[in-house]
Amino acid sequence: MTAAGCSPRVDADSQVVADADLSALNTFGLRARAARLLRVRSVETLRAAIAAPGWTETPRLVLGGGSNLVFGGDFPGTVLRVEIPGRRLLRSDAEAWIVEAGAGESWHDFVRWTLAQGWPGLENLSLIPGTVGAAPIQNIGAYGLELVERFESLDAVELDTGELCRFDAAACAFGYRDSVFKRNPGRWMVVAVRFRLPRPWRALTRYADVARELEARGLAQPGALEVSDAVIAIRRRKLPDPAVLGNAGSFFKNPVVDAARCARLLAEHPALPHYPQADGSEKLAAGWLIEHAGWKGRDLGPVGCYERQALVLVNRGGATGDDVRRIAQAIIADVDARFGVRLEPEPVFI
């Protein structure tokens, strides 16, 4: 690896960087390097790399906005940085607008662009960090909406063969913050995603934070852009800016338990926030569990549990992937000991 202060080597086409610094390419700000970084700006660029000698023997990692991973150290292979641009309306009818975006587009910028065009439906997912291509991998969700509810289809390249495949929702096998892509890392690269944005539209304001924010703004019947503005304001109050304080957003999934287990927990902890699910199970607020296990605002080495939102872990400076893993494991153990509920991290450890 390159010594500190030395410049990485860049190929003539400016798409390939040898011995690349990844510190600025992950929102946690963890120090890491890659043997090779390929900036993928088109399917053709990717297919050329796949056709090159030695491709199948090379470890590879697909990287979007770097907001949902934790580097445990240097990566010995090729990091594929997804930078495929583009956004367009494919078609519309009385029921929906079908909108497509390149996988390298900023998720939040794409959401705001759809709203500016008059195509509502993604506003509750405003200000989630990352790229469009990463959104279905994680099946992102917030404030009463999951991506799967607005999903039409996606295109992905099979990284062993270069084959371009189309996936509908069933093929994606979406779960809670999960998909077939997350369960098979390194097998595909998402290159384009299409969304079905409903018409007629209605605001989703059942989450208490959103309802309170809209009420404070005097908006009894908000439009989609006003819902987006409210969500942005809430997230900015609760969540740290990764450019200022390194973090990966919500670090733990909200655990889902059966109704009987939820009832037992509520008997002991009546204030525990819980959200009924369609299958009869109950989703619990992980942030509340972490806070009441004594972790909110507490640090373990250079990584801390954010003082404004216990669901977020932050890099106080100079943290490593091992530091992140250590505090995550400590929080999981304490929540399990206090409530008998096992938390799961959202980010992928590399």
Stockholm file with secondary structure:
# STOCKHOLM 1.0

chainA/1-350         MTAAGCSPRVDADSQVVADADLSALNTFGLRARAARLLRVRSVETLRAAIAAPGWTETPRLVLGGGSNLVFGGDFPGTVLRVEIPGRRLLRSDAEAWIVEAGAGESWHDFVRWTLAQGWPGLENLSLIPGTVGAAPIQNIGAYGLELVERFESLDAVELDTGELCRFDAAACAFGYRDSVFKRNPGRWMVVAVRFRLPRPWRALTRYADVARELEARGLAQPGALEVSDAVIAIRRRKLPDPAVLGNAGSFFKNPVVDAARCARLLAEHPALPHYPQADGSEKLAAGWLIEHAGWKGRDLGPVGCYERQALVLVNRGGATGDDVRRIAQAIIADVDARFGVRLEPEPVFI
#=GR chainA/1-350 SS CCCTTCCCEECTTSSEEEEEECGGGSTTCCCCEEEEEEEECSHHHHHHHHHSTTGGGSCEEEESSSCSEECCSCEEEEEEEECCCCEEEEEECSSEEEEEEETTSBHHHHHHHHHHTTCCSCGGGTTCCSBTTHHHHHTCEETTEEGGGGEEEEEEEETTTCCEEEECHHHHTCBTTBCHHHHSTTSEEEEEEEEEEESSCCCCCCSHHHHHHHHHTTCSSCCHHHHHHHHHHHHHHHSCCTTTSEEEEECBCCCEECHHHHHHHHHHCTTCCEEECTTSCEEECHHHHHHHTTCTTCEETTEEECSSCTTEEEECSSCCHHHHHHHHHHHHHHHHHHHSCCCCBSSEEC
#=GC SS_cons         CCCTTCCCEECTTSSEEEEEECGGGSTTCCCCEEEEEEEECSHHHHHHHHHSTTGGGSCEEEESSSCSEECCSCEEEEEEEECCCCEEEEEECSSEEEEEEETTSBHHHHHHHHHHTTCCSCGGGTTCCSBTTHHHHHTCEETTEEGGGGEEEEEEEETTTCCEEEECHHHHTCBTTBCHHHHSTTSEEEEEEEEEEESSCCCCCCSHHHHHHHHHTTCSSCCHHHHHHHHHHHHHHHSCCTTTSEEEEECBCCCEECHHHHHHHHHHCTTCCEEECTTSCEEECHHHHHHHTTCTTCEETTEEECSSCTTEEEECSSCCHHHHHHHHHHHHHHHHHHHSCCCCBSSEEC
//
